[in-house]
Amino acid sequence: MSLNKKKELSEIAKIICRELRKNSTEAEKILWDKLRNRQVDGKKFLRQHPVLYDLKGLESFFVADFFLF
């Protein structure tokens, strides 16, 4: 995949993640309140984080609800 396609895919993933964060369920909001600001063992978590991957030459992504950084 070309560099332009990777950048385009990354931009699409960012937009989707933003929308998912805006429309969080009540359970996600409660969990995020406990995970944010390094409250769990000083670990940093990201919410609705895109994970890009390449499988047999086909690039795609999935969204991890909570991602340990």
PDB file as gemmi writes it, atoms N, CA and C in Angstrom:
CRYST1    1.000    1.000    1.000  90.00  90.00  90.00 P 1                      
ATOM      1  N   MET A   1       0.843  -1.177   0.000  1.00  0.00           N  
ATOM      2  CA  MET A   1       0.000   0.000   0.000  1.00  0.00           C  
ATOM      3  C   MET A   1       0.886   1.237   0.000  1.00  0.00           C  
ATOM      4  N   SER A   2       0.489   2.239  -0.745  1.00  0.00           N  
ATOM      5  CA  SER A   2       1.290   3.454  -0.843  1.00  0.00           C  
ATOM      6  C   SER A   2       1.196   4.281   0.438  1.00  0.00           C  
ATOM      7  N   LEU A   3       2.140   5.191   0.573  1.00  0.00           N  
ATOM      8  CA  LEU A   3       2.174   6.062   1.749  1.00  0.00           C  
ATOM      9  C   LEU A   3       0.910   6.903   1.843  1.00  0.00           C  
ATOM     10  N   ASN A   4       0.403   7.379   0.705  1.00  0.00           N  
ATOM     11  CA  ASN A   4      -0.829   8.174   0.705  1.00  0.00           C  
ATOM     12  C   ASN A   4      -2.014   7.364   1.211  1.00  0.00           C  
ATOM     13  N   LYS A   5      -2.094   6.095   0.812  1.00  0.00           N  
ATOM     14  CA  LYS A   5      -3.193   5.235   1.266  1.00  0.00           C  
ATOM     15  C   LYS A   5      -3.097   4.986   2.767  1.00  0.00           C  
ATOM     16  N   LYS A   6      -1.864   4.804   3.278  1.00  0.00           N  
ATOM     17  CA  LYS A   6      -1.685   4.600   4.720  1.00  0.00           C  
ATOM     18  C   LYS A   6      -2.147   5.829   5.494  1.00  0.00           C  
ATOM     19  N   LYS A   7      -1.793   7.009   4.978  1.00  0.00           N  
ATOM     20  CA  LYS A   7      -2.183   8.242   5.645  1.00  0.00           C  
ATOM     21  C   LYS A   7      -3.703   8.398   5.613  1.00  0.00           C  
ATOM     22  N   GLU A   8      -4.307   8.076   4.478  1.00  0.00           N  
ATOM     23  CA  GLU A   8      -5.759   8.158   4.339  1.00  0.00           C  
ATOM     24  C   GLU A   8      -6.450   7.190   5.311  1.00  0.00           C  
ATOM     25  N   LEU A   9      -5.947   5.969   5.413  1.00  0.00           N  
ATOM     26  CA  LEU A   9      -6.504   4.983   6.333  1.00  0.00           C  
ATOM     27  C   LEU A   9      -6.373   5.463   7.774  1.00  0.00           C  
ATOM     28  N   SER A  10      -5.225   6.039   8.102  1.00  0.00           N  
ATOM     29  CA  SER A  10      -4.993   6.560   9.446  1.00  0.00           C  
ATOM     30  C   SER A  10      -5.978   7.681   9.774  1.00  0.00           C  
ATOM     31  N   GLU A  11      -6.237   8.560   8.821  1.00  0.00           N  
ATOM     32  CA  GLU A  11      -7.186   9.660   9.033  1.00  0.00           C  
ATOM     33  C   GLU A  11      -8.602   9.131   9.250  1.00  0.00           C  
ATOM     34  N   ILE A  12      -8.986   8.126   8.474  1.00  0.00           N  
ATOM     35  CA  ILE A  12     -10.309   7.514   8.638  1.00  0.00           C  
ATOM     36  C   ILE A  12     -10.431   6.895  10.024  1.00  0.00           C  
ATOM     37  N   ALA A  13      -9.390   6.201  10.461  1.00  0.00           N  
ATOM     38  CA  ALA A  13      -9.389   5.566  11.780  1.00  0.00           C  
ATOM     39  C   ALA A  13      -9.536   6.619  12.877  1.00  0.00           C  
ATOM     40  N   LYS A  14      -8.841   7.749  12.752  1.00  0.00           N  
ATOM     41  CA  LYS A  14      -8.932   8.819  13.753  1.00  0.00           C  
ATOM     42  C   LYS A  14     -10.350   9.362  13.852  1.00  0.00           C  
ATOM     43  N   ILE A  15     -10.987   9.565  12.716  1.00  0.00           N  
ATOM     44  CA  ILE A  15     -12.349  10.094  12.703  1.00  0.00           C  
ATOM     45  C   ILE A  15     -13.311   9.120  13.383  1.00  0.00           C  
ATOM     46  N   ILE A  16     -13.182   7.847  13.065  1.00  0.00           N  
ATOM     47  CA  ILE A  16     -14.046   6.838  13.670  1.00  0.00           C  
ATOM     48  C   ILE A  16     -13.831   6.783  15.178  1.00  0.00           C  
ATOM     49  N   CYS A  17     -12.575   6.832  15.614  1.00  0.00           N  
ATOM     50  CA  CYS A  17     -12.274   6.788  17.046  1.00  0.00           C  
ATOM     51  C   CYS A  17     -12.865   7.996  17.773  1.00  0.00           C  
ATOM     52  N   ARG A  18     -12.768   9.165  17.168  1.00  0.00           N  
ATOM     53  CA  ARG A  18     -13.356  10.372  17.769  1.00  0.00           C  
ATOM     54  C   ARG A  18     -14.862  10.209  17.960  1.00  0.00           C  
ATOM     55  N   GLU A  19     -15.513   9.683  16.937  1.00  0.00           N  
ATOM     56  CA  GLU A  19     -16.963   9.478  17.017  1.00  0.00           C  
ATOM     57  C   GLU A  19     -17.319   8.466  18.110  1.00  0.00           C  
ATOM     58  N   LEU A  20     -16.528   7.403  18.217  1.00  0.00           N  
ATOM     59  CA  LEU A  20     -16.783   6.404  19.264  1.00  0.00           C  
ATOM     60  C   LEU A  20     -16.600   7.006  20.653  1.00  0.00           C  
ATOM     61  N   ARG A  21     -15.600   7.862  20.833  1.00  0.00           N  
ATOM     62  CA  ARG A  21     -15.391   8.520  22.130  1.00  0.00           C  
ATOM     63  C   ARG A  21     -16.561   9.436  22.468  1.00  0.00           C  
ATOM     64  N   LYS A  22     -17.079  10.137  21.471  1.00  0.00           N  
ATOM     65  CA  LYS A  22     -18.217  11.048  21.698  1.00  0.00           C  
ATOM     66  C   LYS A  22     -19.469  10.278  22.103  1.00  0.00           C  
ATOM     67  N   ASN A  23     -19.611   9.062  21.597  1.00  0.00           N  
ATOM     68  CA  ASN A  23     -20.822   8.270  21.823  1.00  0.00           C  
ATOM     69  C   ASN A  23     -20.579   7.088  22.757  1.00  0.00           C  
ATOM     70  N   SER A  24     -19.800   7.300  23.803  1.00  0.00           N  
ATOM     71  CA  SER A  24     -19.475   6.214  24.741  1.00  0.00           C  
ATOM     72  C   SER A  24     -20.708   5.746  25.498  1.00  0.00           C  
ATOM     73  N   THR A  25     -20.718   4.469  25.829  1.00  0.00           N  
ATOM     74  CA  THR A  25     -21.786   3.931  26.667  1.00  0.00           C  
ATOM     75  C   THR A  25     -21.535   4.358  28.111  1.00  0.00           C  
ATOM     76  N   GLU A  26     -22.535   4.221  28.937  1.00  0.00           N  
ATOM     77  CA  GLU A  26     -22.388   4.596  30.349  1.00  0.00           C  
ATOM     78  C   GLU A  26     -21.303   3.746  31.025  1.00  0.00           C  
ATOM     79  N   ALA A  27     -21.255   2.455  30.680  1.00  0.00           N  
ATOM     80  CA  ALA A  27     -20.239   1.568  31.260  1.00  0.00           C  
ATOM     81  C   ALA A  27     -18.832   2.015  30.865  1.00  0.00           C  
ATOM     82  N   GLU A  28     -18.645   2.409  29.598  1.00  0.00           N  
ATOM     83  CA  GLU A  28     -17.333   2.889  29.150  1.00  0.00           C  
ATOM     84  C   GLU A  28     -16.941   4.169  29.893  1.00  0.00           C  
ATOM     85  N   LYS A  29     -17.898   5.045  30.109  1.00  0.00           N  
ATOM     86  CA  LYS A  29     -17.620   6.297  30.829  1.00  0.00           C  
ATOM     87  C   LYS A  29     -17.166   6.013  32.252  1.00  0.00           C  
ATOM     88  N   ILE A  30     -17.830   5.085  32.911  1.00  0.00           N  
ATOM     89  CA  ILE A  30     -17.473   4.732  34.290  1.00  0.00           C  
ATOM     90  C   ILE A  30     -16.080   4.117  34.341  1.00  0.00           C  
ATOM     91  N   LEU A  31     -15.806   3.184  33.442  1.00  0.00           N  
ATOM     92  CA  LEU A  31     -14.489   2.550  33.410  1.00  0.00           C  
ATOM     93  C   LEU A  31     -13.407   3.571  33.082  1.00  0.00           C  
ATOM     94  N   TRP A  32     -13.660   4.437  32.104  1.00  0.00           N  
ATOM     95  CA  TRP A  32     -12.668   5.435  31.714  1.00  0.00           C  
ATOM     96  C   TRP A  32     -12.355   6.372  32.872  1.00  0.00           C  
ATOM     97  N   ASP A  33     -13.358   6.705  33.680  1.00  0.00           N  
ATOM     98  CA  ASP A  33     -13.141   7.570  34.835  1.00  0.00           C  
ATOM     99  C   ASP A  33     -12.152   6.940  35.814  1.00  0.00           C  
ATOM    100  N   LYS A  34     -12.127   5.612  35.882  1.00  0.00           N  
ATOM    101  CA  LYS A  34     -11.206   4.895  36.776  1.00  0.00           C  
ATOM    102  C   LYS A  34      -9.820   4.686  36.164  1.00  0.00           C  
ATOM    103  N   LEU A  35      -9.747   4.614  34.824  1.00  0.00           N  
ATOM    104  CA  LEU A  35      -8.476   4.332  34.150  1.00  0.00           C  
ATOM    105  C   LEU A  35      -7.680   5.590  33.802  1.00  0.00           C  
ATOM    106  N   ARG A  36      -8.338   6.710  33.637  1.00  0.00           N  
ATOM    107  CA  ARG A  36      -7.666   7.917  33.152  1.00  0.00           C  
ATOM    108  C   ARG A  36      -6.694   8.497  34.174  1.00  0.00           C  
ATOM    109  N   ASN A  37      -5.800   9.308  33.696  1.00  0.00           N  
ATOM    110  CA  ASN A  37      -4.826  10.034  34.523  1.00  0.00           C  
ATOM    111  C   ASN A  37      -3.934   9.129  35.363  1.00  0.00           C  
ATOM    112  N   ARG A  38      -3.553   7.991  34.799  1.00  0.00           N  
ATOM    113  CA  ARG A  38      -2.603   7.065  35.444  1.00  0.00           C  
ATOM    114  C   ARG A  38      -3.029   6.648  36.863  1.00  0.00           C  
ATOM    115  N   GLN A  39      -4.305   6.417  37.047  1.00  0.00           N  
ATOM    116  CA  GLN A  39      -4.824   6.045  38.360  1.00  0.00           C  
ATOM    117  C   GLN A  39      -4.604   4.571  38.702  1.00  0.00           C  
ATOM    118  N   VAL A  40      -4.294   3.749  37.705  1.00  0.00           N  
ATOM    119  CA  VAL A  40      -4.096   2.315  37.934  1.00  0.00           C  
ATOM    120  C   VAL A  40      -2.609   2.015  37.820  1.00  0.00           C  
ATOM    121  N   ASP A  41      -1.948   1.843  38.937  1.00  0.00           N  
ATOM    122  CA  ASP A  41      -0.515   1.505  38.996  1.00  0.00           C  
ATOM    123  C   ASP A  41       0.361   2.452  38.169  1.00  0.00           C  
ATOM    124  N   GLY A  42      -0.076   3.672  37.981  1.00  0.00           N  
ATOM    125  CA  GLY A  42       0.697   4.636  37.214  1.00  0.00           C  
ATOM    126  C   GLY A  42       0.769   4.325  35.727  1.00  0.00           C  
ATOM    127  N   LYS A  43      -0.085   3.423  35.260  1.00  0.00           N  
ATOM    128  CA  LYS A  43      -0.091   3.027  33.845  1.00  0.00           C  
ATOM    129  C   LYS A  43      -0.949   3.984  33.033  1.00  0.00           C  
ATOM    130  N   LYS A  44      -0.523   4.264  31.799  1.00  0.00           N  
ATOM    131  CA  LYS A  44      -1.273   5.150  30.910  1.00  0.00           C  
ATOM    132  C   LYS A  44      -2.143   4.324  29.974  1.00  0.00           C  
ATOM    133  N   PHE A  45      -3.416   4.654  29.967  1.00  0.00           N  
ATOM    134  CA  PHE A  45      -4.374   4.009  29.077  1.00  0.00           C  
ATOM    135  C   PHE A  45      -4.851   5.008  28.037  1.00  0.00           C  
ATOM    136  N   LEU A  46      -5.111   4.508  26.846  1.00  0.00           N  
ATOM    137  CA  LEU A  46      -5.726   5.297  25.791  1.00  0.00           C  
ATOM    138  C   LEU A  46      -7.111   4.722  25.548  1.00  0.00           C  
ATOM    139  N   ARG A  47      -8.025   5.578  25.140  1.00  0.00           N  
ATOM    140  CA  ARG A  47      -9.402   5.145  24.921  1.00  0.00           C  
ATOM    141  C   ARG A  47      -9.735   5.250  23.441  1.00  0.00           C  
ATOM    142  N   GLN A  48     -10.407   4.236  22.912  1.00  0.00           N  
ATOM    143  CA  GLN A  48     -10.787   4.189  21.503  1.00  0.00           C  
ATOM    144  C   GLN A  48      -9.578   4.475  20.619  1.00  0.00           C  
ATOM    145  N   HIS A  49      -8.586   3.612  20.731  1.00  0.00           N  
ATOM    146  CA  HIS A  49      -7.317   3.798  20.032  1.00  0.00           C  
ATOM    147  C   HIS A  49      -7.252   2.911  18.781  1.00  0.00           C  
ATOM    148  N   PRO A  50      -6.932   3.509  17.608  1.00  0.00           N  
ATOM    149  CA  PRO A  50      -6.846   2.693  16.397  1.00  0.00           C  
ATOM    150  C   PRO A  50      -5.555   1.867  16.366  1.00  0.00           C  
ATOM    151  N   VAL A  51      -5.671   0.634  15.957  1.00  0.00           N  
ATOM    152  CA  VAL A  51      -4.517  -0.246  15.797  1.00  0.00           C  
ATOM    153  C   VAL A  51      -4.474  -0.651  14.326  1.00  0.00           C  
ATOM    154  N   LEU A  52      -3.472  -0.146  13.617  1.00  0.00           N  
ATOM    155  CA  LEU A  52      -3.330  -0.434  12.186  1.00  0.00           C  
ATOM    156  C   LEU A  52      -2.557  -1.738  12.005  1.00  0.00           C  
ATOM    157  N   TYR A  53      -2.931  -2.517  11.009  1.00  0.00           N  
ATOM    158  CA  TYR A  53      -2.213  -3.761  10.751  1.00  0.00           C  
ATOM    159  C   TYR A  53      -2.234  -4.070   9.259  1.00  0.00           C  
ATOM    160  N   ASP A  54      -1.338  -4.948   8.862  1.00  0.00           N  
ATOM    161  CA  ASP A  54      -1.225  -5.379   7.467  1.00  0.00           C  
ATOM    162  C   ASP A  54      -1.299  -6.901   7.465  1.00  0.00           C  
ATOM    163  N   LEU A  55      -2.300  -7.430   6.801  1.00  0.00           N  
ATOM    164  CA  LEU A  55      -2.492  -8.869   6.737  1.00  0.00           C  
ATOM    165  C   LEU A  55      -2.485  -9.284   5.271  1.00  0.00           C  
ATOM    166  N   LYS A  56      -1.430  -9.975   4.862  1.00  0.00           N  
ATOM    167  CA  LYS A  56      -1.283 -10.450   3.480  1.00  0.00           C  
ATOM    168  C   LYS A  56      -1.384  -9.299   2.471  1.00  0.00           C  
ATOM    169  N   GLY A  57      -0.756  -8.174   2.809  1.00  0.00           N  
ATOM    170  CA  GLY A  57      -0.729  -7.043   1.890  1.00  0.00           C  
ATOM    171  C   GLY A  57      -1.970  -6.166   1.921  1.00  0.00           C  
ATOM    172  N   LEU A  58      -2.930  -6.497   2.761  1.00  0.00           N  
ATOM    173  CA  LEU A  58      -4.158  -5.715   2.878  1.00  0.00           C  
ATOM    174  C   LEU A  58      -4.138  -4.984   4.222  1.00  0.00           C  
ATOM    175  N   GLU A  59      -4.000  -3.667   4.160  1.00  0.00           N  
ATOM    176  CA  GLU A  59      -3.934  -2.889   5.389  1.00  0.00           C  
ATOM    177  C   GLU A  59      -5.325  -2.535   5.869  1.00  0.00           C  
ATOM    178  N   SER A  60      -5.498  -2.585   7.174  1.00  0.00           N  
ATOM    179  CA  SER A  60      -6.763  -2.243   7.789  1.00  0.00           C  
ATOM    180  C   SER A  60      -6.499  -1.801   9.222  1.00  0.00           C  
ATOM    181  N   PHE A  61      -7.538  -1.667  10.006  1.00  0.00           N  
ATOM    182  CA  PHE A  61      -7.374  -1.291  11.407  1.00  0.00           C  
ATOM    183  C   PHE A  61      -8.542  -1.834  12.215  1.00  0.00           C  
ATOM    184  N   PHE A  62      -8.328  -1.893  13.513  1.00  0.00           N  
ATOM    185  CA  PHE A  62      -9.435  -2.128  14.426  1.00  0.00           C  
ATOM    186  C   PHE A  62      -9.304  -1.113  15.545  1.00  0.00           C  
ATOM    187  N   VAL A  63     -10.342  -0.945  16.308  1.00  0.00           N  
ATOM    188  CA  VAL A  63     -10.345   0.046  17.373  1.00  0.00           C  
ATOM    189  C   VAL A  63     -10.345  -0.690  18.708  1.00  0.00           C  
ATOM    190  N   ALA A  64      -9.302  -0.440  19.485  1.00  0.00           N  
ATOM    191  CA  ALA A  64      -9.232  -1.005  20.833  1.00  0.00           C  
ATOM    192  C   ALA A  64      -9.977  -0.042  21.774  1.00  0.00           C  
ATOM    193  N   ASP A  65     -10.969  -0.552  22.501  1.00  0.00           N  
ATOM    194  CA  ASP A  65     -11.721   0.324  23.405  1.00  0.00           C  
ATOM    195  C   ASP A  65     -10.797   0.954  24.441  1.00  0.00           C  
ATOM    196  N   PHE A  66      -9.937   0.136  25.051  1.00  0.00           N  
ATOM    197  CA  PHE A  66      -8.965   0.630  26.023  1.00  0.00           C  
ATOM    198  C   PHE A  66      -7.615   0.015  25.683  1.00  0.00           C  
ATOM    199  N   PHE A  67      -6.593   0.826  25.643  1.00  0.00           N  
ATOM    200  CA  PHE A  67      -5.274   0.410  25.164  1.00  0.00           C  
ATOM    201  C   PHE A  67      -4.234   0.824  26.198  1.00  0.00           C  
ATOM    202  N   LEU A  68      -3.487  -0.141  26.737  1.00  0.00           N  
ATOM    203  CA  LEU A  68      -2.415   0.154  27.693  1.00  0.00           C  
ATOM    204  C   LEU A  68      -1.208   0.631  26.929  1.00  0.00           C  
ATOM    205  N   PHE A  69      -0.797   1.858  27.181  1.00  0.00           N  
ATOM    206  CA  PHE A  69       0.257   2.515  26.442  1.00  0.00           C  
ATOM    207  C   PHE A  69       1.593   2.308  27.097  1.00  0.00           C  
TER     208      PHE A  69                                                      
END                                                                             
